Amino acid sequence: MPTPTADLAKAMASAWNAGEAERVIALAGRAAQADQEDEGVLLLLGLAQQATGRHQQAAATLRRLVQMRPGVSAYWNNLAVACRQAGDLPASEQALLTALALAPDDAEVHYNLGLLYMQQRHWLMARESLLDAVRVAPHFIEARLQAAYACYVCGDNTQQEEMLRGAIDWPAQPAEQALVLSAMLSVQGDLNAALRTLARARLPDEPAAGVMRLRIVAQRALLYERNNQIDATQNELRQLPSSVLDALPADAEQARADGWRAHAALAMRRGAYADADALYQRVLACTIDDESQASAAFGLAAARDRQGQYPEAWQALQKAHAVQLEIARNVVPELLATDSRPLQMTGGNLEHGSAADWKPLSSPDSRQSPVFVVGFPRSGTTLLEQMLDAHPDFQSMDERAFIHDLIEGMQLVGQRYPADLASLTQQDADQLRSAYRRMVGEVLPDLGERRLVDKNPLNMLCLPMIMRLFPHARIILCLRHPCDVLLSCSMQAFRSPAFMVLCSSLQRLAHGYVQAFEQWYRHVEVFAPCVLEWRYESVVSQFDDQVARLGQFLDVADAAPMARFADHARGKRFISTPSYAQVTQGINHQAVNRWHAYREQFEPVLPILRPMIERLGYTA
């Protein structure tokens, strides 16, 4: 005969399976004291309390359960979720670590630990926990999505792409997550997948569904603008008139901000800078997340700069950098120290002549090697990349950190970089080149016989690896007046937390700039690479001559297609860098000596920069 406790547990299970959580709680409340201490009864009661929002009660019930059965990982996991929902984050972490000790290969536990760290804004820890969840369960879609977002926040583009591989075929996502997923897919240049994600988003119940539809429209508009499809942007924004945004309820601040931000982006593209100024101010008046705040502040600075309102533009930049610094504080707090070096200076201490001790290895000739485009960010690297990509003999792969990934791979297996480059065998070097080409092939499967253009500005810090694998490669160093470079960096909303810190003050940025070029020139002395210095100001003033010079350096018979880069850029679907709009407009004469309008702000850092300004052939 069934015992009363078994009858109670059976009735509660039946109610739970029928979706009647309140009835589960009522049944438990009518049970005798002894029945209330039954394992099955406690589990169902705790889950029902959790499902009905009674998080404190659920945590208390599930704590009784783990005290009764401390060796069951799933019970600790359930307790952790209840504690997190109740706001007791330390107890949630302790419960999850206990669960993990009992079941180290439980993807659900890794996932919940990652969500907890995300809530605490411990982004590096969140990334590792969520990547562990995916490692254990590769088809765990929710874990892949959250891991990708943690990588996105941490600036880990390589892992982010890996997590989102195949995302276009994922099941439809709840609308809030669909917005995040579409933004990440757009950053990867996959507009179709981003738009499909939004089209299939699962909307909440009304009236929240109506607000969410407006956010999706605003997101689509921003996606089209980011991909230089201005007519499509305008079509989307017709569905978001000012009257609709003004009429939104007070609790729809994010939707209102999204809408104004999309209108502001279009106003900037139309040259309506005063309108953009007013729109960005509306965005900043909303209570929104830090990333949206920073984006709007950078937009406001750009609008004011275009209107010649330079002190006001600088004031907006200070706000933008203050917000970004708080974002970075949750990812790379160690870089906020005054003596930190946000740039990863991975060059070591190679001395002049040390490359002569390297074991001779066979390597590709110049035409079988990539063309490397390097230089400090905002020095004209994107302009040059699009010029090369416009030529039928070349193909660029947008900005990738593949050379840096190879360096990181060496270090992960215990090899010292760059010292151990000297002892690489032929097989080692061939394997590294194969790994590089495999990564390239995933991005450019149709490269064929065209010459690869590897444009990554900070590959200037990776010259030893480049010279070990591709010693005959053509390298183009992009130069621009250091003060114009620093001003342009200061006005960009970089996603990398390290770059957020680097650009947070002109002093940090100036020191980083000088350190990067000091390392570059040390390694140039060591390796004597085949380098063309490509000076932005000369390109602007002597465009045809510089195109011919570029063609000669790369052994190109007809360099004329490179001159048509703006038409080519307009036809491209995605350009990942902040210059995505500028390069579609041709040569920009106004980008020369922009820093003069901000000379007052630059005066304190000119002593830091002056030696390098003079070495590069400029004047202060």
Protein Blocks (a to p, Z undefined) as FASTA:
>chain_A
ZZfklmmmmmmmmmmmnopaklmmmmmmmpcfklmmgfklmmmmmmmmmmnopamlmmmm
mmmmmmmmmmbmklmmmmmmmmmmnopaklmmmmmmmmmmmmmmlmklmmmmmmmmmmno
paklmmmmmmmmmmmmmmlmklmmmmmmmmmmnopaklmmmmmgoklmpccddfklmmmm
mmmmmmnopaklmmmmmmmpccdddfklmmmmmmmmmmmmmmmmmnopaklmmmmmmmmc
fklmmmpcfklmmmmmmmmmmmmmmmmmnopamlmmmmmmmmmmpccdfklmmmmmmmmm
mmmmmnopaklmmmmmmmmmmmmmmmmmmmmmmlmpmkbcfbacfkbjadehklmmpccd
ddddfklpccddeddehiopmmmmmmmmmpmkbccebjafklmmmmmmmmmnopacfklm
mmpcfklmmmmmmmmmmmmmmmmmmnmmaccddddfklmmmmmmmmmmmmmbccdddddd
fklmmmmmmmpccfblklmmmmmpmklmmmmmmmmmmmmmmmmmmnopadddddfklmmm
mmmlmmmmmmmmnopablmlmmmmmmmmmmpmbdfbfklmmmmnopafklgoklmmmmmm
mmmmmmmmmmmmmmnopaZZ
